[in-house]
Amino acid sequence: MGTPHRAGRFLEFGTRHMRARPFLWPVFRARLPRIKQEITNSLRARLAKQ
């Protein structure tokens, strides 16, 4: 997860001259429940096959 653009790091964390304007972390936090559910579903399906 990230961005290929060099400026992404400065936007996410800020600099001495610019406050942070995060764009990755808020999206990750918003999608975390779905990510957890997908991992759980995947693990349960894998275990059911055994």
C-alpha positions as CSV (number, residue, x, y, z in Angstrom):
1,M,0.0,0.0,0.0
2,G,1.4,3.3,-0.9
3,T,2.0,5.6,-3.8
4,P,4.8,5.7,-6.4
5,H,4.9,9.5,-6.2
6,R,7.7,10.9,-4.1
7,A,5.4,13.7,-2.9
8,G,3.0,11.2,-1.3
9,R,5.3,10.7,1.7
10,F,5.3,14.5,2.3
11,L,1.6,14.8,2.0
12,E,1.0,11.9,4.4
13,F,3.4,12.9,7.1
14,G,4.0,16.6,6.5
15,T,7.3,18.5,6.6
16,R,8.8,21.3,8.8
17,H,7.0,23.8,6.5
18,M,3.8,22.0,5.7
19,R,1.4,20.2,8.0
20,A,0.4,16.6,7.2
21,R,-2.5,16.0,4.8
22,P,-2.9,12.2,5.2
23,F,-4.7,10.3,2.4
24,L,-3.5,6.7,2.9
25,W,-4.1,6.2,6.6
26,P,-7.7,7.5,6.7
27,V,-8.7,5.2,3.9
28,F,-7.0,2.2,5.5
29,R,-8.8,2.9,8.8
30,A,-12.2,3.3,7.1
31,R,-11.7,-0.1,5.3
32,L,-10.2,-2.0,8.2
33,P,-13.4,-3.7,9.2
34,R,-13.9,-5.1,5.7
35,I,-10.3,-6.1,5.5
36,K,-10.6,-8.1,8.7
37,Q,-13.8,-9.7,7.6
38,E,-12.3,-10.8,4.2
39,I,-9.3,-12.3,6.0
40,T,-11.6,-14.1,8.4
41,N,-13.7,-15.4,5.6
42,S,-10.6,-16.6,3.7
43,L,-9.2,-18.4,6.7
44,R,-12.5,-20.1,7.5
45,A,-12.9,-21.3,3.9
46,R,-9.3,-22.6,3.9
47,L,-9.9,-24.5,7.2
48,A,-13.2,-25.9,5.9
49,K,-11.3,-27.5,3.0
50,Q,-9.1,-29.5,5.4
